[in-house]
Amino acid sequence: MGTRPTAEFRSEALRLALTSGLSRKQVASDLGVGFSTLSRWIVTAQRTGQTRNGLATTARGLHSSHRPW
């Protein structure tokens, strides 16, 4: 099993997915994460209020202990 992405990596992935203009599928592919993984990070951030105006506001809320799975 590989290493888990850091909170900073997830935060940057969210920023790219929400602001780059690229499709989420392309962002996931470019970063080497699964599309469903990126989608789950986005949904989790939105549910926990970690996004504001479509931007990730902090990596803290995306810590591994906050994952819904």
Phi and psi restraints in degrees (range 20) as a CNS / XPLOR table:
assign (resid 1 and name C) (resid 2 and name N)
       (resid 2 and name CA) (resid 2 and name C) 1.0 -79.9 20.0 2
assign (resid 2 and name N) (resid 2 and name CA)
       (resid 2 and name C) (resid 3 and name N) 1.0 177.6 20.0 2
assign (resid 2 and name C) (resid 3 and name N)
       (resid 3 and name CA) (resid 3 and name C) 1.0 -78.5 20.0 2
assign (resid 3 and name N) (resid 3 and name CA)
       (resid 3 and name C) (resid 4 and name N) 1.0 154.9 20.0 2
assign (resid 3 and name C) (resid 4 and name N)
       (resid 4 and name CA) (resid 4 and name C) 1.0 -84.2 20.0 2
assign (resid 4 and name N) (resid 4 and name CA)
       (resid 4 and name C) (resid 5 and name N) 1.0 142.0 20.0 2
assign (resid 4 and name C) (resid 5 and name N)
       (resid 5 and name CA) (resid 5 and name C) 1.0 -63.2 20.0 2
assign (resid 5 and name N) (resid 5 and name CA)
       (resid 5 and name C) (resid 6 and name N) 1.0 145.7 20.0 2
assign (resid 5 and name C) (resid 6 and name N)
       (resid 6 and name CA) (resid 6 and name C) 1.0 -73.7 20.0 2
assign (resid 6 and name N) (resid 6 and name CA)
       (resid 6 and name C) (resid 7 and name N) 1.0 163.3 20.0 2
assign (resid 6 and name C) (resid 7 and name N)
       (resid 7 and name CA) (resid 7 and name C) 1.0 -60.8 20.0 2
assign (resid 7 and name N) (resid 7 and name CA)
       (resid 7 and name C) (resid 8 and name N) 1.0 -35.7 20.0 2
assign (resid 7 and name C) (resid 8 and name N)
       (resid 8 and name CA) (resid 8 and name C) 1.0 -66.0 20.0 2
assign (resid 8 and name N) (resid 8 and name CA)
       (resid 8 and name C) (resid 9 and name N) 1.0 -40.8 20.0 2
assign (resid 8 and name C) (resid 9 and name N)
       (resid 9 and name CA) (resid 9 and name C) 1.0 -61.9 20.0 2
assign (resid 9 and name N) (resid 9 and name CA)
       (resid 9 and name C) (resid 10 and name N) 1.0 -46.1 20.0 2
assign (resid 9 and name C) (resid 10 and name N)
       (resid 10 and name CA) (resid 10 and name C) 1.0 -62.4 20.0 2
assign (resid 10 and name N) (resid 10 and name CA)
       (resid 10 and name C) (resid 11 and name N) 1.0 -40.7 20.0 2
assign (resid 10 and name C) (resid 11 and name N)
       (resid 11 and name CA) (resid 11 and name C) 1.0 -62.5 20.0 2
assign (resid 11 and name N) (resid 11 and name CA)
       (resid 11 and name C) (resid 12 and name N) 1.0 -43.8 20.0 2
assign (resid 11 and name C) (resid 12 and name N)
       (resid 12 and name CA) (resid 12 and name C) 1.0 -66.4 20.0 2
assign (resid 12 and name N) (resid 12 and name CA)
       (resid 12 and name C) (resid 13 and name N) 1.0 -38.5 20.0 2
assign (resid 12 and name C) (resid 13 and name N)
       (resid 13 and name CA) (resid 13 and name C) 1.0 -61.6 20.0 2
assign (resid 13 and name N) (resid 13 and name CA)
       (resid 13 and name C) (resid 14 and name N) 1.0 -42.0 20.0 2
assign (resid 13 and name C) (resid 14 and name N)
       (resid 14 and name CA) (resid 14 and name C) 1.0 -62.1 20.0 2
assign (resid 14 and name N) (resid 14 and name CA)
       (resid 14 and name C) (resid 15 and name N) 1.0 -45.8 20.0 2
assign (resid 14 and name C) (resid 15 and name N)
       (resid 15 and name CA) (resid 15 and name C) 1.0 -58.6 20.0 2
assign (resid 15 and name N) (resid 15 and name CA)
       (resid 15 and name C) (resid 16 and name N) 1.0 -46.6 20.0 2
assign (resid 15 and name C) (resid 16 and name N)
       (resid 16 and name CA) (resid 16 and name C) 1.0 -63.6 20.0 2
assign (resid 16 and name N) (resid 16 and name CA)
       (resid 16 and name C) (resid 17 and name N) 1.0 -44.2 20.0 2
assign (resid 16 and name C) (resid 17 and name N)
       (resid 17 and name CA) (resid 17 and name C) 1.0 -63.7 20.0 2
assign (resid 17 and name N) (resid 17 and name CA)
       (resid 17 and name C) (resid 18 and name N) 1.0 -33.4 20.0 2
assign (resid 17 and name C) (resid 18 and name N)
       (resid 18 and name CA) (resid 18 and name C) 1.0 -94.1 20.0 2
assign (resid 18 and name N) (resid 18 and name CA)
       (resid 18 and name C) (resid 19 and name N) 1.0 -16.0 20.0 2
assign (resid 18 and name C) (resid 19 and name N)
       (resid 19 and name CA) (resid 19 and name C) 1.0 -129.9 20.0 2
assign (resid 19 and name N) (resid 19 and name CA)
       (resid 19 and name C) (resid 20 and name N) 1.0 -12.7 20.0 2
assign (resid 19 and name C) (resid 20 and name N)
       (resid 20 and name CA) (resid 20 and name C) 1.0 -76.2 20.0 2
assign (resid 20 and name N) (resid 20 and name CA)
       (resid 20 and name C) (resid 21 and name N) 1.0 -20.6 20.0 2
assign (resid 20 and name C) (resid 21 and name N)
       (resid 21 and name CA) (resid 21 and name C) 1.0 87.3 20.0 2
assign (resid 21 and name N) (resid 21 and name CA)
       (resid 21 and name C) (resid 22 and name N) 1.0 -8.8 20.0 2
assign (resid 21 and name C) (resid 22 and name N)
       (resid 22 and name CA) (resid 22 and name C) 1.0 -81.5 20.0 2
assign (resid 22 and name N) (resid 22 and name CA)
       (resid 22 and name C) (resid 23 and name N) 1.0 156.5 20.0 2
assign (resid 22 and name C) (resid 23 and name N)
       (resid 23 and name CA) (resid 23 and name C) 1.0 -68.5 20.0 2
assign (resid 23 and name N) (resid 23 and name CA)
       (resid 23 and name C) (resid 24 and name N) 1.0 154.0 20.0 2
assign (resid 23 and name C) (resid 24 and name N)
       (resid 24 and name CA) (resid 24 and name C) 1.0 -62.3 20.0 2
assign (resid 24 and name N) (resid 24 and name CA)
       (resid 24 and name C) (resid 25 and name N) 1.0 -34.3 20.0 2
assign (resid 24 and name C) (resid 25 and name N)
       (resid 25 and name CA) (resid 25 and name C) 1.0 -63.0 20.0 2
assign (resid 25 and name N) (resid 25 and name CA)
       (resid 25 and name C) (resid 26 and name N) 1.0 -41.6 20.0 2
assign (resid 25 and name C) (resid 26 and name N)
       (resid 26 and name CA) (resid 26 and name C) 1.0 -67.6 20.0 2
assign (resid 26 and name N) (resid 26 and name CA)
       (resid 26 and name C) (resid 27 and name N) 1.0 -42.8 20.0 2
assign (resid 26 and name C) (resid 27 and name N)
       (resid 27 and name CA) (resid 27 and name C) 1.0 -60.5 20.0 2
assign (resid 27 and name N) (resid 27 and name CA)
       (resid 27 and name C) (resid 28 and name N) 1.0 -46.4 20.0 2
assign (resid 27 and name C) (resid 28 and name N)
       (resid 28 and name CA) (resid 28 and name C) 1.0 -59.0 20.0 2
assign (resid 28 and name N) (resid 28 and name CA)
       (resid 28 and name C) (resid 29 and name N) 1.0 -46.3 20.0 2
assign (resid 28 and name C) (resid 29 and name N)
       (resid 29 and name CA) (resid 29 and name C) 1.0 -62.3 20.0 2
assign (resid 29 and name N) (resid 29 and name CA)
       (resid 29 and name C) (resid 30 and name N) 1.0 -45.6 20.0 2
assign (resid 29 and name C) (resid 30 and name N)
       (resid 30 and name CA) (resid 30 and name C) 1.0 -60.9 20.0 2
assign (resid 30 and name N) (resid 30 and name CA)
       (resid 30 and name C) (resid 31 and name N) 1.0 -34.3 20.0 2
assign (resid 30 and name C) (resid 31 and name N)
       (resid 31 and name CA) (resid 31 and name C) 1.0 -90.2 20.0 2
assign (resid 31 and name N) (resid 31 and name CA)
       (resid 31 and name C) (resid 32 and name N) 1.0 -8.4 20.0 2
assign (resid 31 and name C) (resid 32 and name N)
       (resid 32 and name CA) (resid 32 and name C) 1.0 77.6 20.0 2
assign (resid 32 and name N) (resid 32 and name CA)
       (resid 32 and name C) (resid 33 and name N) 1.0 28.2 20.0 2
assign (resid 32 and name C) (resid 33 and name N)
       (resid 33 and name CA) (resid 33 and name C) 1.0 -118.7 20.0 2
assign (resid 33 and name N) (resid 33 and name CA)
       (resid 33 and name C) (resid 34 and name N) 1.0 157.9 20.0 2
assign (resid 33 and name C) (resid 34 and name N)
       (resid 34 and name CA) (resid 34 and name C) 1.0 -71.1 20.0 2
assign (resid 34 and name N) (resid 34 and name CA)
       (resid 34 and name C) (resid 35 and name N) 1.0 149.0 20.0 2
assign (resid 34 and name C) (resid 35 and name N)
       (resid 35 and name CA) (resid 35 and name C) 1.0 -58.5 20.0 2
assign (resid 35 and name N) (resid 35 and name CA)
       (resid 35 and name C) (resid 36 and name N) 1.0 -42.0 20.0 2
assign (resid 35 and name C) (resid 36 and name N)
       (resid 36 and name CA) (resid 36 and name C) 1.0 -66.8 20.0 2
assign (resid 36 and name N) (resid 36 and name CA)
       (resid 36 and name C) (resid 37 and name N) 1.0 -33.3 20.0 2
assign (resid 36 and name C) (resid 37 and name N)
       (resid 37 and name CA) (resid 37 and name C) 1.0 -64.7 20.0 2
assign (resid 37 and name N) (resid 37 and name CA)
       (resid 37 and name C) (resid 38 and name N) 1.0 -49.0 20.0 2
assign (resid 37 and name C) (resid 38 and name N)
       (resid 38 and name CA) (resid 38 and name C) 1.0 -60.9 20.0 2
assign (resid 38 and name N) (resid 38 and name CA)
       (resid 38 and name C) (resid 39 and name N) 1.0 -42.8 20.0 2
assign (resid 38 and name C) (resid 39 and name N)
       (resid 39 and name CA) (resid 39 and name C) 1.0 -61.3 20.0 2
assign (resid 39 and name N) (resid 39 and name CA)
       (resid 39 and name C) (resid 40 and name N) 1.0 -40.0 20.0 2
assign (resid 39 and name C) (resid 40 and name N)
       (resid 40 and name CA) (resid 40 and name C) 1.0 -65.2 20.0 2
assign (resid 40 and name N) (resid 40 and name CA)
       (resid 40 and name C) (resid 41 and name N) 1.0 -40.6 20.0 2
assign (resid 40 and name C) (resid 41 and name N)
       (resid 41 and name CA) (resid 41 and name C) 1.0 -61.2 20.0 2
assign (resid 41 and name N) (resid 41 and name CA)
       (resid 41 and name C) (resid 42 and name N) 1.0 -41.7 20.0 2
assign (resid 41 and name C) (resid 42 and name N)
       (resid 42 and name CA) (resid 42 and name C) 1.0 -64.4 20.0 2
assign (resid 42 and name N) (resid 42 and name CA)
       (resid 42 and name C) (resid 43 and name N) 1.0 -48.8 20.0 2
assign (resid 42 and name C) (resid 43 and name N)
       (resid 43 and name CA) (resid 43 and name C) 1.0 -61.0 20.0 2
assign (resid 43 and name N) (resid 43 and name CA)
       (resid 43 and name C) (resid 44 and name N) 1.0 -43.7 20.0 2
assign (resid 43 and name C) (resid 44 and name N)
       (resid 44 and name CA) (resid 44 and name C) 1.0 -61.9 20.0 2
assign (resid 44 and name N) (resid 44 and name CA)
       (resid 44 and name C) (resid 45 and name N) 1.0 -44.7 20.0 2
assign (resid 44 and name C) (resid 45 and name N)
       (resid 45 and name CA) (resid 45 and name C) 1.0 -62.3 20.0 2
assign (resid 45 and name N) (resid 45 and name CA)
       (resid 45 and name C) (resid 46 and name N) 1.0 -41.4 20.0 2
assign (resid 45 and name C) (resid 46 and name N)
       (resid 46 and name CA) (resid 46 and name C) 1.0 -67.6 20.0 2
assign (resid 46 and name N) (resid 46 and name CA)
       (resid 46 and name C) (resid 47 and name N) 1.0 -41.3 20.0 2
assign (resid 46 and name C) (resid 47 and name N)
       (resid 47 and name CA) (resid 47 and name C) 1.0 -67.6 20.0 2
assign (resid 47 and name N) (resid 47 and name CA)
       (resid 47 and name C) (resid 48 and name N) 1.0 -33.2 20.0 2
assign (resid 47 and name C) (resid 48 and name N)
       (resid 48 and name CA) (resid 48 and name C) 1.0 -94.1 20.0 2
assign (resid 48 and name N) (resid 48 and name CA)
       (resid 48 and name C) (resid 49 and name N) 1.0 7.5 20.0 2
assign (resid 48 and name C) (resid 49 and name N)
       (resid 49 and name CA) (resid 49 and name C) 1.0 72.6 20.0 2
assign (resid 49 and name N) (resid 49 and name CA)
       (resid 49 and name C) (resid 50 and name N) 1.0 23.0 20.0 2
assign (resid 49 and name C) (resid 50 and name N)
       (resid 50 and name CA) (resid 50 and name C) 1.0 -88.0 20.0 2
assign (resid 50 and name N) (resid 50 and name CA)
       (resid 50 and name C) (resid 51 and name N) 1.0 5.8 20.0 2
assign (resid 50 and name C) (resid 51 and name N)
       (resid 51 and name CA) (resid 51 and name C) 1.0 -121.0 20.0 2
assign (resid 51 and name N) (resid 51 and name CA)
       (resid 51 and name C) (resid 52 and name N) 1.0 145.9 20.0 2
assign (resid 51 and name C) (resid 52 and name N)
       (resid 52 and name CA) (resid 52 and name C) 1.0 -140.1 20.0 2
assign (resid 52 and name N) (resid 52 and name CA)
       (resid 52 and name C) (resid 53 and name N) 1.0 124.2 20.0 2
assign (resid 52 and name C) (resid 53 and name N)
       (resid 53 and name CA) (resid 53 and name C) 1.0 55.5 20.0 2
assign (resid 53 and name N) (resid 53 and name CA)
       (resid 53 and name C) (resid 54 and name N) 1.0 34.7 20.0 2
assign (resid 53 and name C) (resid 54 and name N)
       (resid 54 and name CA) (resid 54 and name C) 1.0 82.1 20.0 2
assign (resid 54 and name N) (resid 54 and name CA)
       (resid 54 and name C) (resid 55 and name N) 1.0 3.8 20.0 2
assign (resid 54 and name C) (resid 55 and name N)
       (resid 55 and name CA) (resid 55 and name C) 1.0 -111.8 20.0 2
assign (resid 55 and name N) (resid 55 and name CA)
       (resid 55 and name C) (resid 56 and name N) 1.0 143.5 20.0 2
assign (resid 55 and name C) (resid 56 and name N)
       (resid 56 and name CA) (resid 56 and name C) 1.0 -69.2 20.0 2
assign (resid 56 and name N) (resid 56 and name CA)
       (resid 56 and name C) (resid 57 and name N) 1.0 126.5 20.0 2
assign (resid 56 and name C) (resid 57 and name N)
       (resid 57 and name CA) (resid 57 and name C) 1.0 -93.3 20.0 2
assign (resid 57 and name N) (resid 57 and name CA)
       (resid 57 and name C) (resid 58 and name N) 1.0 -22.0 20.0 2
assign (resid 57 and name C) (resid 58 and name N)
       (resid 58 and name CA) (resid 58 and name C) 1.0 -162.4 20.0 2
assign (resid 58 and name N) (resid 58 and name CA)
       (resid 58 and name C) (resid 59 and name N) 1.0 152.5 20.0 2
assign (resid 58 and name C) (resid 59 and name N)
       (resid 59 and name CA) (resid 59 and name C) 1.0 -87.5 20.0 2
assign (resid 59 and name N) (resid 59 and name CA)
       (resid 59 and name C) (resid 60 and name N) 1.0 -15.6 20.0 2
assign (resid 59 and name C) (resid 60 and name N)
       (resid 60 and name CA) (resid 60 and name C) 1.0 -55.2 20.0 2
assign (resid 60 and name N) (resid 60 and name CA)
       (resid 60 and name C) (resid 61 and name N) 1.0 -44.2 20.0 2
assign (resid 60 and name C) (resid 61 and name N)
       (resid 61 and name CA) (resid 61 and name C) 1.0 -71.3 20.0 2
assign (resid 61 and name N) (resid 61 and name CA)
       (resid 61 and name C) (resid 62 and name N) 1.0 -7.1 20.0 2
assign (resid 61 and name C) (resid 62 and name N)
       (resid 62 and name CA) (resid 62 and name C) 1.0 -104.5 20.0 2
assign (resid 62 and name N) (resid 62 and name CA)
       (resid 62 and name C) (resid 63 and name N) 1.0 13.2 20.0 2
assign (resid 62 and name C) (resid 63 and name N)
       (resid 63 and name CA) (resid 63 and name C) 1.0 -57.6 20.0 2
assign (resid 63 and name N) (resid 63 and name CA)
       (resid 63 and name C) (resid 64 and name N) 1.0 151.2 20.0 2
assign (resid 63 and name C) (resid 64 and name N)
       (resid 64 and name CA) (resid 64 and name C) 1.0 -55.0 20.0 2
assign (resid 64 and name N) (resid 64 and name CA)
       (resid 64 and name C) (resid 65 and name N) 1.0 -27.8 20.0 2
assign (resid 64 and name C) (resid 65 and name N)
       (resid 65 and name CA) (resid 65 and name C) 1.0 -73.2 20.0 2
assign (resid 65 and name N) (resid 65 and name CA)
       (resid 65 and name C) (resid 66 and name N) 1.0 -11.0 20.0 2
assign (resid 65 and name C) (resid 66 and name N)
       (resid 66 and name CA) (resid 66 and name C) 1.0 -97.7 20.0 2
assign (resid 66 and name N) (resid 66 and name CA)
       (resid 66 and name C) (resid 67 and name N) 1.0 3.6 20.0 2
assign (resid 66 and name C) (resid 67 and name N)
       (resid 67 and name CA) (resid 67 and name C) 1.0 -71.8 20.0 2
assign (resid 67 and name N) (resid 67 and name CA)
       (resid 67 and name C) (resid 68 and name N) 1.0 140.9 20.0 2
assign (resid 67 and name C) (resid 68 and name N)
       (resid 68 and name CA) (resid 68 and name C) 1.0 -80.4 20.0 2
assign (resid 68 and name N) (resid 68 and name CA)
       (resid 68 and name C) (resid 69 and name N) 1.0 -2.5 20.0 2
